[in-house]
Amino acid sequence: MKELTNENFNEEIKKDIILVDFFANWCGPCKMMHPILEQFNNDTKIEVLKVDVDKFEELAREYGVMSIPTLILFEKGNIKIKKTGFQTLDELNNWTK
């Protein structure tokens, strides 16, 4: 999964449908989410991209990320759904339909 930066974030989220995972390397639930997001990325047409909130605090602030993991589904640059906390694969599949 590709990591986003300040430089490429706005361009990447303009694609059809993108799921962005706001995470931190030290976050336990974020670590638990990683294999689920990898499977979701492989099983669906929705690309999963990641933002390290420690490296890119300004992106986290801009999108109102108060706790992690936070997942935001973008459709052509617009926020469609925002979820906070651990999500199972079934939950991801349900709310990204």
C-alpha positions as CSV (number, residue, x, y, z in Angstrom):
1,M,0.0,0.0,0.0
2,K,1.3,3.4,-1.0
3,E,2.0,6.0,1.6
4,L,0.8,9.5,0.9
5,T,2.6,12.8,1.6
6,N,1.8,16.4,1.6
7,E,3.0,16.6,-2.0
8,N,0.9,13.7,-3.5
9,F,-2.2,13.6,-1.2
10,N,-4.5,15.9,-3.1
11,E,-3.7,14.3,-6.5
12,E,-4.2,10.8,-5.2
13,I,-7.6,11.4,-3.6
14,K,-9.0,12.8,-6.9
15,K,-9.2,9.2,-8.3
16,D,-12.6,7.5,-8.4
17,I,-12.7,5.8,-5.0
18,I,-9.8,5.8,-2.6
19,L,-9.7,4.6,1.1
20,V,-7.1,6.5,3.1
21,D,-5.8,5.0,6.4
22,F,-4.6,7.6,8.9
23,F,-2.2,5.6,11.1
24,A,0.9,5.7,13.3
25,N,3.5,3.0,13.6
26,W,3.2,2.8,17.4
27,C,-0.6,2.4,17.4
28,G,-1.7,-1.2,18.3
29,P,-5.1,-1.0,16.6
30,C,-3.4,0.4,13.5
31,K,-1.1,-2.6,13.4
32,M,-4.1,-4.9,13.7
33,M,-5.8,-3.1,10.8
34,H,-2.8,-3.5,8.5
35,P,-3.4,-7.1,7.3
36,I,-7.1,-6.4,7.0
37,L,-6.5,-3.4,4.8
38,E,-4.0,-5.4,2.7
39,Q,-6.7,-8.1,2.2
40,F,-9.3,-5.4,1.4
41,N,-6.9,-3.7,-1.0
42,N,-6.3,-7.0,-2.8
43,D,-10.0,-8.2,-2.8
44,T,-11.7,-5.0,-4.0
45,K,-11.2,-2.3,-6.7
46,I,-10.8,0.3,-4.0
47,E,-7.2,1.4,-3.6
48,V,-6.0,1.7,0.0
49,L,-3.5,4.5,0.7
50,K,-1.9,5.4,4.0
51,V,-1.0,8.6,5.9
52,D,1.5,8.4,8.8
53,V,0.0,11.0,11.2
54,D,3.4,11.5,12.9
55,K,5.0,12.5,9.7
56,F,2.1,14.5,8.2
57,E,0.3,16.1,11.2
58,E,-1.0,18.9,9.0
59,L,-3.0,16.4,6.8
60,A,-4.4,14.7,9.9
61,R,-5.5,18.1,11.3
62,E,-6.9,19.2,7.9
63,Y,-9.2,16.1,7.9
64,G,-10.1,16.2,11.5
65,V,-8.3,13.1,12.6
66,M,-8.5,13.1,16.4
67,S,-7.8,9.4,17.0
68,I,-6.3,6.5,15.0
69,P,-6.8,4.5,13.0
70,T,-9.1,6.8,11.1
71,L,-10.3,5.6,7.6
72,I,-11.7,8.0,5.1
73,L,-13.3,6.9,1.9
74,F,-12.9,9.6,-0.8
75,E,-14.8,9.7,-4.1
76,K,-13.3,12.0,-6.7
77,G,-11.7,14.1,-3.9
78,N,-14.8,14.4,-1.7
79,I,-15.2,12.6,1.6
80,K,-17.9,10.0,1.3
81,I,-17.5,8.2,4.7
82,K,-15.2,8.6,7.7
83,K,-14.8,5.9,10.3
84,T,-12.6,5.9,13.4
85,G,-11.2,2.8,15.2
86,F,-10.6,-0.8,14.3
87,Q,-12.7,-2.1,11.5
88,T,-13.2,-5.8,10.6
89,L,-13.0,-6.9,6.9
90,D,-16.8,-7.4,7.0
91,E,-17.3,-3.9,8.3
92,L,-15.0,-2.4,5.7
93,N,-16.9,-4.3,2.9
94,N,-20.3,-3.1,4.3
95,W,-19.6,0.6,4.5
96,T,-17.6,0.9,1.3
97,K,-20.3,-0.5,-1.0
